[in-house]
Amino acid sequence: EEIGITDNFFDLGGHSLLAVRLVSEVTCITGTELALSALFRGATVESLAEIIRGGTAGHPEPVILAIQYGDGRTLPLFAVASPAVETLGYALLARQLGEEQPVYKLQASAPDPGERPFSEEELANLSRKYIAALRTVQAEGPYCFIAMCEGVQIAQQMVIDLEADGQPVGFLAILDTWVLENSQIRWRWQISYYQQRLRELRRMPFSRRVSKLKKALGTNLRTLATFEKPELSALWHRAYWPGKDFQPPRFQAPVVLFKRPQQASHYIDDPELGWGRRSAGGVEIHPIDFHHRKMLREPYVGLVGKLLAQHLERLRHSKAKLPSVDAAEPTETLKMKDQARIPAVEPIPHLPGSWFPLSFSQQRLWVLDRLDPKSAVYNLAVILRLQGTLDLPSLERSLTEIVRRHEALRTEFRSSDGEPQQVILPPQLIPVGVVDLVGIPADERQERARERVREEVRRPFDLAHGPLLRALVIRLGAKDHVLAMSLHHIVFDGWSESVLLGELSSFYGAFAAHRSLELPPLPLQYVDYAVWQRRRWLEGEKLEQRLVYWKERLADLPAGVDLPTDHLRPQTQTFRGDVRTMVIAESLTQALQELSRREGVTLFATLLAAFTVLLARYSRQEDIVVGIPVARRQHSELEKLIGSFANTLVLRNDLSGNISFRELLERVRRTTMDAYAHDIPFEKLVEELRPDRDLSRNPLYQVMFAPANLPQGQHVLPGLTLSPFRVESGTEKVDLAVTIVESTNDLSVNFSYSADLFQGSTIERMMQHFEKLLKALTEDPAERISDISLLTNDERRRLLFEFNDTAADLRRDLCVHQFFEAQVKRTPKATALISNGVRMSYRELDERSNRLA
């Protein structure tokens, strides 16, 4: 079949490698050097002929070029470049990614000829143009980008603009490119201006200021040696100081950086030039020993393609929601490159009667239980009010089925030669106890129900005799019940609650309708995770590398955050606790969210930094240690399991140097990212660091800060209306634990505290100071944290006026000894004098003074 001069090369089945061959042959035949991009601009014989004659292809240069169309179902990859960056390299890369992978090149003419950075206005215009073009191919995120050279500047601006529009970005892959700050743009162009103006000035030797300027700008400034000192001083003030405090825009998308190994890793470490300073999603570095100009040529392009394909595949198969600017889970935002290299959890044979090792967290809980077997401090509870017609047999059958599915709930913990082991029991019926309160007055039932629930939750478990799940139904009326489920933390955590309620909803709905239900089998059980954690995840060099980090990070750790307490710390923790709750208004919540967006961090990071300031101001310490919980369900197969997976990371933040809150935000972000990257079981950390044994406090940290970001679902039991039935446990394991609960419009903040140390009024005052602090930080994040006032208006008034009201109506007709005699009559037994450890009451002092008289 003949091909006409207007037939399109790609419509006839052409692809990127055929395009390379065609352009090469045309170049040889015509003797005219033809760029591959020419074929993309004009994919017909007629258009190519016009280009070779020196004309144009008859239409404007396209902003988006299809390098490889792919299968139409796979997430596209967008290469961001200018026409100066050849298309051939990206065509070779596309071939490495497979025929099903769509690859597009975004390009536009450079704003001006010559090598220079883009201005902010030029970047904004290019970003808008590129985004409009890519949305003709892919309407919604997540978007995936790869860029090099000046294309990185454009891609970075596109990521920021897309996230501001609520669109997620999967990743930004960068090929061997340094960060270019807007401050550097200002410096370089001001230097160029001064060089032109001062070219004729005589030579002079380098000065110390020249050396500093050269280091700050990171560029060759030998021509500055021709400047006179006054002119150099003017340059310094006009070029350096405006950019010194430059704060780069932040984005949530992770960065994938391909770089030569001989280069310094400023990309992630340097506070001025680091990509880690830009990306809240972390930086994953792939060292490849290539020449910069040949990175998209064989053999290097094959390795780049292989690694990039892994990121695309991971993104396609990830079930986790991509972080966005408006709603980012802290655990997702802080996920680091190390997570991708975690070995898979594999099932092991589960023979009847087999004994299995405990996970690290289970082992610590088992030891604590052996120290105090009658303690219920690690009991957890799920408490619901059920209004409607309750089908008790269906409820009992549902719980039995859940325990059958989840081996953790039918596990016993036994000792063999002093070593704990877990043994899985066969499935068994889970009875549901019933307490009937219908016979007591209606106005007393709810309080009696709370008392009964507290008794149930505080009843200890015997870990050697399972199952470690108890269920109780309290009947308040014919269609009003309370369901209380008690579980030990050794088999359950906060995440597990959502799994439990989700399966309870499914089974109860089926059984109440007299239907059978077979949920998909669980690919793993908790003992698979415990064995994997012991034998595969942390072993050999991996463990040692992480321990080196923590030993350095936590060296010379302070004993704790020295908060002023109302009572002396008891020698042994009693775990008595109480809780207070405050609600942060919608207006302040929105201001905090806006501050977080501007600074490129999550709301959780902002609140954590603010809480760190509060602790520093209360304790007068600059070295603040806080524990934060993490779910540690590294694999999607673990997300549907019930078990004890949660871990605690120890964050040590440095507030020295009279820094601003904005600077503290950056320190907190880095500290948290590093902690996630070196995640290690808390129990293993305690074992290795061996802190001083102290039964009066928790090891390593005594203050916790936690986001309530556990998975939430709409759980429904047919015929019933579900609502929380709040019963305070009356326990607390640390000095102070703050939990943030984010709702649609506002924030709830729970301050749970040790009742052995604090009174409720003290915690309420602390909450007021926290709210005052949050307001101040949203108004001026650049303010020095030492200058922020925590005093409320009432406290300020009392200090300035009430406490200084020293006016008194004194009797002037009495002498000092007569005032003393009056005090003796009022408080004869009160202490009047302490000397060398001896106390003397007013009566005793009066008698002895009378004898002397």
Buried (B, 14 or more C-beta within 10 A) or exposed (E): EEEEEEBEBBEEEBBBBBBBEBBEEBBEEEEEEBBBBBBBBBBBBEBBBBBBEEEEBEEEBBBBBBBBBBEEEBBBBBBBBBBEBBBBBBBBBBBBBBEEBBBBBBBBEBBEEEEBBBBEEBBBBBBEBBBEBBBEBBEEBBBBBBBBBBBBBBBBBBBBBBBEEEBBBBBBBBBBBBBBBBBBBBBBBBBEEBBEEBEEEEEBEEBEBBEEBBEBBBEEBEEBEBBEEEBBEBBBEBBBEEBEEEBBBBBBBBBBBBBEEEEEBBBBBBEBBBBBBBBBBBBBBBEBEBEEEEBBBEEBBBBBBEBBBEBBEEBEEEEEEBBBBBEBBBBBBBBBBBBEEBEEBEBBEEEEEEEBBBBBBBBBBBEBBEEBEEBBBBBBBBBBBBBBEBBEEBBBBBBBBBBBBBBBBBBBBBEEEEEBBBBBBEBEEBEBEEBEBEEEEEEEBBEBBBEBBBEBBBEBBEBBEBBBBBBBBBBBEEBBBBBBBBBBBBBBBBBBBBBBBBBBBBBBBBBBEEEEBEBEEBBBBBBBBBBBBBEBBBEEEBBEEBBEBBEEBBEEBEEBBEBEBEEEBEEEBBBBBBBBEBBBEEEBBEBBBEBBBEBBBBBBBBBBBBBBBBBBBBBEBBBBBBBBBBBBBBBEBBBBBBBBBBBBBBBBBBBEEEBBBBBBBBBBBBBBBBBBBBBBBBBBBBEEBEEEEBEEBBBBBBBBBBBEBBEEEEBBBBBBEBEEBEBEBBBBBBBBBBBBBBEEEBBBBBBBBBBBBBBBEBBEBBBBBBBBBBBBBBEEBEBEBEEBEBBBEEBEEBEEEEEEEEEEEEEEEEEEEEEBBEBBEEEEEEEBEEEEEEEBBBBBBBEEEEEEE
